[in-house]
């Protein structure tokens, strides 16, 4: 269970990660529209985007309180 300070820090980190994820999405879209996109760069950006998504999901789950069954 996160205390209020940890929860706020997690929410801030989530916001930052979502911004980076969206920025990467924009860059990837622009690169894909180029005549000869840099495939290595595209793969690296997509990999980073997936890493961010995994981290976002992990942090979102940390914010959900455990419910005892």
N, C-alpha and C positions, 0 to 999 in steps of 0.2 A: 504494500500500500504506500502510495506516495504522499508526502506531506504537501502543504500548500506551496511552499517554495519550489520543491521538486516538480510539482505539477505545472507551475508557471514556466519553469525552465524547459520542461518537456514540450509545452505548447509553443514556446518561442522557437525551439529547435525544429519542431514540426513545420512551423510557418516558413522558416528559412529553407528547409529541405524541399518543401512544396514549391517555393519560388525557384530554386535551382532546377528542380524537375521540370517545371514549366519552361524555364529558359532553355534547357537542353532540348525540349520538344520543339521549340521554335527554331533553334539552330539546326537540328536534324532535318526539319522540314525544308529549311532554306537550302541546306546542302543537297538534299535529295532532288531539288528542282534544278540544280546546276547541270550543265551538259555533261561534264565529266567529274562527278563527285569523288572526293578522296575516300575510297572504300575503307582504308585502315582507320582514318579519323571517324568515319561513320560507325564502324564497329566499336571503337573505343567510347564514343559518346553514348551509343545504345547500351553498352555494358554498364557505364556509369549511371545511366538513367534507371536501369534495372536494379542496381545496387541501392540507389536512392529510394526506389519504390519499396524494396524489401525493408529498408530502415524505417521508412514512413509507416509501414504496416506494423512493424515491431513497436514503434513508439505509440502508435494509436492504441494498440492492445495494452500497453502499459498504463494508459489513461483509463481504461475500462476497469471498474472495480470488480474484484473477485466476488462472485456470488456463491455462497455455500449452498449446496444442494441438500 
